[in-house]
Amino acid sequence: MTTLFLVEDHPIFIEGLKSIFDPSEEFYIKAIAKDGEEAINKMREMQDDPPQIILMDLSMPKMDGVEATKVIKEEFLSLVSSS
């Protein structure tokens, strides 16, 4: 099963993604965050078992998806398999 981390500030869009992935036997939504800062904090909490895929919104309050992706990449790149 593929684990997902959804990062999106619009509740309706999150609900749409959940309706696509929740009933699936191939995907498991491991976490949801509403902005880049929350995404980084949740990644820190999940560092021992990180999600396989992060779906990141680019335009969000507090910290946008581009900046959050840079921080996550710098902090957690060692957790990503090179295969």
Residue pairs with C-beta under 8 A, 6 or more apart in sequence:
1 25
1 26
1 27
1 28
2 26
2 27
2 28
2 52
2 53
3 27
3 28
3 29
3 30
3 51
3 52
3 53
4 21
4 27
4 28
4 29
4 30
4 51
4 52
4 53
4 54
4 55
5 29
5 30
5 31
5 32
5 33
5 39
5 42
5 43
5 46
5 51
5 53
5 54
5 55
6 14
6 17
6 18
6 29
6 31
6 32
6 33
6 55
7 32
7 33
7 34
7 35
7 36
7 38
7 39
7 54
7 55
7 56
7 57
7 60
7 65
7 68
8 14
8 17
8 32
8 34
8 55
8 57
8 60
9 34
9 35
9 57
9 60
9 61
10 57
13 57
14 32
17 29
17 55
18 29
21 27
21 28
21 29
22 29
30 46
30 51
31 42
31 46
31 51
33 39
33 41
33 42
34 60
35 60
35 61
35 62
35 63
35 68
36 60
36 62
36 63
36 64
36 65
36 67
36 68
36 71
37 62
37 63
37 68
38 62
39 54
39 56
39 68
39 72
40 63
40 68
40 71
40 72
40 75
43 50
43 72
43 75
43 76
44 75
47 76
47 79
50 76
50 79
50 80
54 69
54 72
56 65
56 68
56 69
57 65
58 64
58 65
58 66
59 65
60 68
